[in-house]
Amino acid sequence: MQITRLYRGKEHVEVEFVVGPIPVEDGSGKEVVTKLKTTMETDKTFYTDSSGRDFIKRIRDYRRDWNLQVNEPVAGNYYPINLGIYVHDDKKELSVLVDRTVGGSSISDGEIELMLHRRLVKDDGRGVAEALNETVCANGKCTGLTIQGKLYFRIDPIGEGAKWRRSVGQEVYSPFLLAFSEQDADKWLSSRTPIFSGIDQSYTLPENVAILTLQELNDGKVLLRLAHLYEVGEDKDLSVMTSVELKKLFPSKKIGRVTEMSLSANQERAEMEKKRLVWKVENDPDSESTVIRGGPINPTKLEVELGPMEIRTFVIDFDSA
């Protein structure tokens, strides 16, 4: 079952799907895909995200680093998709966002294909040594899984789709979490604070920045991880250096010390940089590109700079006074 919705005030299409259980009584495995077809001339090219961050250019039946011999024209052009996939011609872009990891490709020009569900009865010979035949059992009967999900798509003028992919992508990845309880309203309101904002009310995060981690550590310090959402050249307005004011992120606290850490926060960045290896790759055009990075934190202003696609991690120590 597939339901297509267009909400008032929204400039994209939502598609909700329910697939399964996939029948295999005939002894054949099956893969269920959905396709979006257009008349766009995309020249075998499409783009898929890498772990929800940068988008990588894909060219059908081609690999930049070696001469590809095409033996499986479909499977050989499939890629994992965590955030989205898009295609474009010289006038428009078609972007698709997903709410879960799926496989996807553009097997034909102007087309986007996503695999929503699959159930196989034979091992594919890739090392798992078992068929991908997941079942759920109840009352002595086992059936294949039923999955439910959503995808979103939109068409933009060429060069203008990134803002939608990044902003709505964040909404899909980090939706509001609503919680409810049944209590007497007057008693509840008199004993609790019904409205709270940890950020200065006059301040908002830059449109191209997301808070990935905000965690209180055992010693009372706070782990903060900030990410720039855009790649270099992805958007004419938002693919630029930006900054976050830590004082306005924590207006009710007095920041005593800010220590920049490695991405995983297991060591200070200064110590990590001393041990970092620098690799030279022959005939790699990407190795010559200049990476834009934010500078050291100003100890007075306490502003964090972020370059395109940069992620920075900090441990913040608050004064107890």
KOLBA-647747 format. One record per atom (N, C-alpha, C): x, y, z; residue in three letters. Coordinates in steps of 0.1 Angstrom, whole numbers, plus 5000, padded with zeros to 4 digits. Each point is the difference from the previous one (the first is absolute). Layout:
KOLBA-647747
XYZALA...
END
This chain:
KOLBA-647747
500849885000MET499250125000MET500950125000MET499650104992GLN500850135000GLN499050124999GLN500250095009ILE499150125001ILE500950124997ILE499550094991THR500750124997THR499350125006THR500750095007ARG499450115006ARG500750134996ARG499250104999LEU500550144998LEU499350095010LEU500850045010TYR499450085011TYR500050154996TYR499050075006ARG499950144998ARG501150075007ARG500750094994GLY501250075006GLY501349934998GLY500049874995LYS501249934997LYS500350004985LYS501350014996GLU500350014986GLU500749874996GLU499649895006HIS500549874995HIS498949895002HIS500249894994VAL499149895000VAL500449905010VAL499149945008GLU500349905009GLU499449874995GLU500749895000VAL499549874996VAL500249905011VAL498949955006GLU500149905010GLU499749864994GLU500849915004PHE499949864994PHE499949905011PHE499349894997VAL499949885008VAL500249884991VAL501049925002VAL500449894991VAL500149885009VAL499449894995GLY500249875007GLY498749945005GLY500149885005PRO501249914998PRO500149964985PRO501349994996ILE500349964986ILE499849844999ILE499249964991PRO499749864998PRO501249934993PRO500449885006VAL501049924994VAL499649854998VAL498749985000GLU499549864999GLU500449944986GLU500350084990ASP500449954987ASP501449974999ASP500850015012GLY501449975000GLY500950114995GLY499550114997SER500850114994SER500150125010SER501250055002GLY500150135008GLY499650124991GLY499650105007LYS499550124993LYS500650135007LYS500150104992GLU500550135004GLU498950114996GLU499550085009VAL499050104997VAL500650134999VAL499950074989VAL500550134998VAL498950104996VAL500350135002THR499250114995THR500850084990THR499450054990LYS500750084990LYS499350134998LYS500850114998LEU499650134996LEU500650024986LEU499150024990LYS500550024987LYS499750144995LYS501050064993THR499850134994THR500650004986THR499850114993THR500650024987THR501450075000THR500550025012MET501350075001MET501149924994MET500950074993GLU501249944994GLU501250015010GLU500249895007THR501050015011THR501449944997THR500249954988ASP501349964995ASP500649905009ASP499349905004LYS500549895009LYS500450045014LYS499850125004THR500550065012THR499050015011THR500349975012PHE499150025011PHE500950025013PHE499450045011TYR500850035012TYR499349935012TYR500849945008THR499549935012THR500850055012THR499450015012ASP500750055012ASP501049895005ASP500950055007SER501049925007SER499850015015SER499349905007SER499750015014SER499250125004SER499250054991GLY499150125003GLY500850134999GLY501250004995ARG500850125000ARG500150054986ARG501249994994ASP500250054986ASP499449914990ASP499650064989PHE499549934989PHE501149964990PHE500049884995ILE501149954992ILE499449984986ILE500750054990LYS499649984986LYS500249864995LYS499049944995ARG500049864994ARG499750014985ARG500849924993ILE499749994986ILE499849854997ILE498949974994ARG499549874997ARG501149924991ARG500349885005ASP501049914993ASP501450064999ASP500350085010TYR501450075000TYR500550015014TYR501449985001ARG500750035012ARG501250094997ARG500250105007ARG501150094997ARG501449935002ARG500149915009ASP501349955004ASP500449874992ASP499149944993TRP500449884992TRP499049984989TRP500449924990ASN499249974989ASN498949905004ASN498850035001LEU498949925005LEU499549914988LEU500049875003GLN499449904991GLN498649975006GLN499050044992VAL498649995005VAL499549854998VAL499849935011ASN499449874999ASN498650005006ASN499750095009GLU498750015006GLU499550154999GLU499350034990PRO499750154997PRO499150065010PRO499249925008VAL499250065010VAL500750005014VAL500449885005ALA500749995013ALA501350084999ALA500750014989GLY501250074999GLY499950155001GLY498850054999ASN499850145000ASN499150045012ASN499849915010TYR499250035012TYR501050055011TYR499550105008TYR500850065010TYR499150015013TYR500650005012PRO499250025012PRO499650155001PRO498850025004ILE499550145001ILE499450025015ILE500650095007ASN499650035014ASN499250125001ASN500350104991LEU499350135000LEU499250024987LEU500649994989GLY499350024988GLY500849984987GLY499450024989ILE500549984987ILE499450114991ILE500850054990TYR499450094990TYR500749994987TYR499250054990VAL500550014986VAL499750144995VAL500750044989HIS499750134994HIS500450004986HIS499450094993ASP500450034986ASP500550155000ASP499950064988ASP500550145000ASP499050115005ASP498849955004LYS499050095005LYS499449975013LYS499949875004LYS499349975012LYS500749895008LYS499649995013GLU500549895009GLU498849925005GLU500149875001LEU499049925006LEU500749945012LEU499550035013SER500649955012SER499149915007SER500549895006VAL499249915008VAL500749985013VAL499250015011LEU500549985014LEU499349875005LEU500849935009VAL499449885006VAL500150015015VAL499149925006ASP500050005015ASP500749885006ASP500649924992ARG500849895005ARG501049964989ARG501049925003THR501049964990THR499449904990THR500150044988VAL499649914989VAL501149994989VAL499849924990GLY500949994989GLY499350084989GLY500850074991GLY499550084990GLY500950024988GLY499550044989SER500850034988SER499250084990SER500650024989SER499350064988SER500449904988SER499249904998ILE500449904990ILE499850054986ILE499050104998SER499850064988SER500050155001SER500450074990ASP500050155001ASP498750055004ASP500050115009GLY498750065004GLY499349925010GLY500649905005GLU499249905009GLU500849995013GLU499249995011ILE500549965013ILE499349885005ILE500849905005GLU499449875004GLU500549985015GLU499049965009LEU500449975013LEU499449865004LEU500849925006MET499649865005MET499450025014MET498749975001LEU499350025012LEU500049875009LEU500049884994HIS499949885007HIS500649894992HIS500549895006ARG500449884993ARG499949885009ARG499849894993ARG500049875007ARG500549894990ARG501149945004LEU500749904992LEU499949865006LEU500149904991VAL499949875005VAL501349924998VAL501050074994LYS501349944998LYS501150095004LYS501149955005ASP501250085004ASP500650064988ASP500350135002ASP500650074988ASP501549984998ASP500649925009GLY501449974998GLY500950115004GLY499650105009ARG500850115004ARG500649995013ARG499949875006GLY500749985013GLY499249985012GLY498750034999VAL499149995011VAL499649855003VAL500049934989ALA499749855000ALA498649975005ALA499050094997GLU498649985002GLU499250094991GLU498849964997ALA499150084992ALA499550115008ALA499750114993LEU499350125006LEU498549975000LEU499649925010ASN498649965001ASN499650025014ASN499850125004GLU499650035014GLU498549985001GLU499649945012THR498649975002THR499650045015THR498750025002VAL499550025013VAL499049895003VAL500149945012CYS499149885003CYS499150035011CYS498749954999ALA499050025010ALA499049894998ALA499649945011ASN498949905000ASN500449884991ASN501349975000GLY500549894993GLY500150024985GLY499850124995LYS500150044986LYS501050104998LYS500949984990CYS501150104996CYS499750064987CYS500150134999THR499850084987THR501250094999THR500150054988GLY501050104997GLY499750145006GLY501050085001LEU499850135007LEU499250094992LEU499350095006THR499350114994THR500750135005THR500350094990ILE500850125004ILE499150124996ILE500250115007GLN499350124997GLN501050125001GLN499950094991GLY500950115000GLY499550124991GLY500850104999LYS499650124992LYS501250044992LYS499750064989LEU501050074992LEU499450134995LEU500950104997TYR499550134996TYR500850044987TYR499350074991PHE500750054988PHE499550134996PHE500850074992ARG499850144996ARG500850034988ARG499550094992ILE500850054988ILE500350145002ILE501350044998ASP500550145001ASP500750044988ASP500150134998PRO500950054989PRO501449955003PRO500849994990ILE501449955001ILE500850085010ILE500649945009GLY500950075010GLY499250055013GLY498749975000GLU499250055012GLU499449895008GLU500449884998GLY499449895007GLY500749975013GLY501250045002ALA500849975012ALA499350055013ALA499550124999LYS499350065012LYS498949915005LYS499249954991TRP498949915004TRP500549875005TRP501049944993ARG500549875005ARG500650015014ARG500750115003ARG500650015013ARG499050035011ARG499150104997SER499150045011SER499049895003SER499349954989VAL499049905003VAL500749875004VAL501249974995GLY500849895004GLY500249995015GLY500350125006GLN500150015014GLN498749975008GLN498950054994GLU498749975006GLU499749865000GLU500349934989VAL499749864999VAL500949925009VAL501350045001TYR501049925009TYR499750035014TYR499650125004SER499950045014SER498650065002SER498949924999PRO498750055002PRO499750045015PRO499050085002PHE499650035013PHE499549875007PHE500449995013LEU499649885008LEU499050055010LEU498849954998LEU498850045009LEU499849905010LEU499850045013ALA499749915011ALA498750055007ALA499249905005PHE498850035006PHE499849935013PHE499350065009SER499649935013SER498750055004SER499349925008GLU498750045005GLU500150045015GLU499850135002GLN500150065013GLN499150125002GLN499750045012ASP499250125003ASP500850124995ASP499450084991ALA500750114993ALA500450105010ALA499250045009ASP500350115010ASP501249965008ASP500049885006LYS501149955008LYS501349994992LYS499849954988TRP501249994992TRP500750134997TRP499250104996LEU500550134996LEU500650075012LEU499449985012SER500550075012SER501349955005SER500449874996SER501249945005SER501149994990SER499750054988ARG501049994989ARG500150134992ARG501150014992THR500250114991THR499449964986THR498950064996PRO499449954987PRO500750054988PRO500850105000ILE500750054989ILE501550025003ILE500949954992PHE501450015003PHE500850014987PHE501050084999SER501050004989SER501450015006SER500849914996GLY501450015005GLY500850104993GLY499650054988ILE500750104992ILE499450135003ILE500950104999ASP499650145001ASP498850034991ASP498950055005GLN498850024992GLN500250094988GLN501050095000SER500350084989SER500949944989SER500449875003TYR501049944991TYR499549874994TYR500349984988THR499749884993THR501349944993THR500149874999LEU501149954993LEU500050044986LEU501250024994PRO500050024985PRO499349894992PRO499450044989GLU499349914992GLU500849884995GLU501350024999ASN500949894995ASN500749925011ASN499550015012VAL500749935011VAL498949915008VAL500549895004ALA499249915008ALA500849955013ALA499349995011ILE500649945012ILE499849854999ILE501149934998LEU500049855000LEU499949945013LEU500750055010THR500149955013THR500050115011THR499149985010LEU500050085012LEU499849915011LEU501049975008GLN500049895010GLN500750055012GLN499349985012GLU500750025012GLU500849895004GLU501350025004LEU500949905004LEU500049985015LEU500649895005ASN499949965014ASN500650115009ASN501050084995ASP500650105009ASP499350134999ASP498850014994GLY499350124999GLY500350094988GLY501149954992LYS500350074988LYS499049964989LYS500150074989VAL499049984989VAL500849974987VAL499649904993LEU500649964987LEU499150064989LEU500650094992LEU499350074989LEU500649964987LEU499249964991ARG500549974986ARG499250084990ARG500750084992LEU499350094990LEU500449964986LEU499150014991ALA500249964986ALA499550114990ALA500950024990HIS499650094989HIS499249904990HIS498950044995LEU499149914993LEU500350004985LEU500850104995TYR500250024985TYR501449974996TYR500149954987GLU501349984994GLU500450134993GLU501350014997VAL500550114992VAL499350014987VAL499550124997GLY499350024987GLY498649934998GLY499549955011GLU498749934999GLU498850105000GLU500250115007ASP499050115000ASP500750135000ASP499450094991LYS500750134998LYS500050095013LYS499149985009ASP499950085012ASP500549935013ASP499849875000LEU500249925013LEU501349925000LEU500749994989SER501349924999SER501150095004SER499950075011VAL501050105004VAL500449975015VAL501150075004MET500549995014MET498950065008MET499749945012THR499050055009THR500549985014THR499350065010SER500449995014SER498949985009SER500349955012VAL499049975010VAL500550075013VAL499150085006GLU500450075013GLU499649915012GLU501149955006LEU499749905011LEU499450075012LEU500350135002LYS499450075012LYS498550014998LYS499550014988LYS498550004997LYS499449875000LYS500849894998LEU499549875001LEU499749965014LEU500850055009PHE499949985015PHE499950135008PHE498950074998PRO499950145006PRO499949995015PRO499549905006SER499949995014SER501249945007SER501049974993LYS501249945005LYS501250094997LYS501050005009LYS501350074998LYS501049894995LYS500550024988ILE500949914994ILE501450025006ILE500649905006GLY501350025006GLY501149964990GLY499849894993ARG501049954991ARG499449924988ARG500550024988VAL499649924989VAL501249934994VAL499949874999THR501149924995THR499549934987THR500750024989GLU499649934988GLU500649865000GLU499249914996MET500449855000MET500049954986MET500549884999SER499949924988SER498549984997SER499749954988LEU498649984996LEU499349915010LEU500749895004SER499449905009SER500150045015SER500750125003ALA500150055013ALA500849925010ALA500949914994ASN500849925009ASN501450065003ASN500350114994GLN501350075002GLN499950154996GLN500850085005GLU500050144996GLU500550014985GLU499450104993ARG500450014986ARG501550044998ARG500550085010ALA501450054998ALA500949885001ALA499749905009GLU500849885001GLU499849914988GLU498849994995MET499849924988MET500750054988MET500050144998GLU500750064988GLU501549975000GLU500649985012LYS501449975001LYS500349864994LYS499149915001LYS500249864996LYS499449974986LYS499350104994ARG499349984988ARG500949974988ARG499749914992LEU500849964988LEU499450084988LEU500950054992VAL499650074988VAL500449914988VAL499049974992TRP500349914989TRP500050084987TRP500949964991LYS500050064986LYS499549894991LYS499050034992VAL499549904990VAL500350054986VAL500749914993GLU500450044986GLU498850004991GLU500050104991ASN498950014990ASN498650015005ASN499950065012ASP498750025006ASP499750155001ASP499050054991PRO499850145000PRO499450055013PRO499349925008ASP499550045012ASP501150045011ASP501149934998SER501150035010SER500650144999SER499850074989GLU500550134999GLU499050115004GLU498749965003SER499050105003SER500250065014SER499650125001THR500250075013THR498849985009THR500249955012VAL498949985009VAL499850125009VAL498850055001ILE499750115008ILE499749965014ILE500750045010ARG499849965014ARG499950135009ARG499249985010GLY499850115010GLY501350015009GLY500350135004GLY501150025008GLY499949975015GLY501050035008PRO499949975014PRO498950095007PRO499549965011ILE499050075007ILE500650125006ILE499350124998ASN500450125007ASN499649985015ASN500950015010PRO499749975014PRO499150115006PRO499950124993THR499150105006THR498649994994THR500050004986LYS498749994994LYS499349865001LYS500849905000LEU499649865001LEU499149974988LEU500550034988GLU499349974988GLU500749884993GLU499249914995VAL500549884993VAL499850024985VAL501050004992GLU499950014985GLU499949864994GLU499249994990LEU499849884993LEU500150024985LEU500949934993GLY500050004986GLY499149904994GLY499750014987PRO499149904994PRO500449855003PRO499049935004MET500149865003MET500849975013MET500450105007GLU500949985012GLU499149965012GLU500649915008ILE499449955012ILE501050035011ILE499650075011ARG501050035011ARG499449955013ARG500849955009THR499649945012THR500650085012THR499350035010PHE500550075012PHE499549945013PHE500950025010VAL499549975014VAL500050145007VAL498950035005ILE499850135007ILE499949995015ILE500850075007ASP500150005014ASP499450135005ASP498949995008PHE499350125006PHE500650035013PHE500150135003ASP500350055014ASP498949975009ASP500349955012SER499049965010SER499450125006SER500750115000ALA499550125007ALA498850064993ALA
END
